[in-house]
Amino acid sequence: MTVEAYILIQTDAGELENVVNACKGFDGIVKAEALKDSTDWIKTAEALKTLQNEWKNIGPVSRGREKAIWERFRGACDGFFTRRNQDLTERKTSWNENNRGRWKNAAYDSLIRVAQSTTKPEVRMDAMAGAEKILLEEQIGRASCRER
């Protein structure tokens, strides 16, 4: 006996549609969870957006299960897109058009983010002064090593 035949025997027509839709939902979850840790930002984002569009056409599932199924699917998608946005933010801080050498320093980047996000002049000036100090210390340190 096939799974489909068993389900058909055990359920009525309306419930059968809900079971089939739940299976489609779980299929989407498995695919989304397989993609959620990817760092291929462009291809994975496109694949997840396709899965999200397919999700819209699945239809109803058994009462009480729809929320759990949806949250698991959304969690996988959100996990990927949150990581992608964090990576993009980090790249924008260090990889701007004036940073041709792709110099990077986490403490410097943090201070620049503070300076960009505050409206208080004293906080902005302190952050910029700290960032400048880091930049100068690293550049002077490199120059000193070259002269030796």
N, C-alpha and C positions, 0 to 999 in steps of 0.2 A: 504494500500500500504506500502510495506517495504521500509526502507531507501535505500537498494540496488536497488530496482526497480525504485525509484524516481531518484537516481543518474544516473542509466542507461538511463532513459528517457531524462534527462537533459544534458547529456554529450555524446560525441562520444567515441569510444573505446580507443583511445590514452589518452584522458583526464580522462577517467574512471580509467585507471591504475595509473595516477598521483594522483587522489583523494584517491584511495586505499592505495597507498604508503604514502600519507600525513597522513592518519589515522593510519597507522603502526608507522609512526614517532611520532605522538602525543601520541600513546600508550607507546612508549619507553620513551618519555618525562615524562609522568605521573609516570611511574615506577621509573625513575631516580630521579625525584623530591621527591618521597616518601622515597627514600633511602639516600638522600644527607645529612641529619642531624644525621644519625646513628653514634654511636661510637663503633659499633661492626666491627672493622676495617677489619678483615679477611673475614668474610662472606659477608659484604657489598662490599668490593673491588672485590671479585669474582663475585658477582651478577652484579655489574656495568661493569666489563670486559665482561661478557656474553652479556649484553645489547649492549655494544659497538660493539661486533662481529656481533650481530643480525642487528645492524644499517647499517653495511657495505653491507648487502644483501637486504636492503629495495628497492632500485631503485629510479628513478627520481620522483620528485614531481612538482607541478605547478611552472612555471617560476616566479621568484620574491618572492616565499615563502620559497625556499630551505635554504636560508641564515638564515632567522629568526628561522626556525624550528631547524636547526643545532646548532645555537648559544644558543638557549634555552636548548637543550639537553646537549651540551658541558658545559654550565654554571653549570648545576646540577652536572655533573660528576666532573668538575674542583673544585667546592666548596667542595665536599667530599674529594677528593684527597689532596687538599691544607690543609684542617684541619687535615687529617691523617698524612701528612708529618710534620706539625707543632708539633703535639703530639709526633711523633717519635723523632724529634730533641730535644724536651724538655726531653724526657725519656733518650736519649743518654747522655745528659749533666749530669743529676742527677743520673741515674741508670747505672753506669759503673761497671766493675768487682771489683773495689776497694771500692765501696760504698755499702758494705754489709748491713749496717743498713738502707739504703734508706733515708739518711739525705737529706733534700731539703731546699734550700733558693733561692728565685728568684734573689736577688741582687748578691749573690755569683755566680749563674749560668750565669747571664749576664756578669759579669766580666771575667769568664772563657771563654765564647764565644768570648769576645773582645780579650783576650790573644791568643786564638787559631786562630783567623782570621787575625791578624795583622802581618806585616813583620817588623815593627819598634821595635827595642829592648826596647826603653824607654817606649813606650806605653804598650808593653807586661809586662815589669817589674812593671809598675804602676798598671796595672790590676791585676797581680798576688799578689802584695803587698796588694791591697784592698781586694782581695778574702781571703788571709791569715788572714787579720785582722778580717774579718767577722767570719771566721771559729774559730779563737782563742777566740774571744769574746763570741761566743755561747758556746763553749766547757768549757771555764772558768766559764761562768755563770751557766752552768749545774753542774759543779763540786762544785761551791760555794753553790748551793742549796742543794746538797747531804750532804755536811759537816754540815749543820745546824741542 
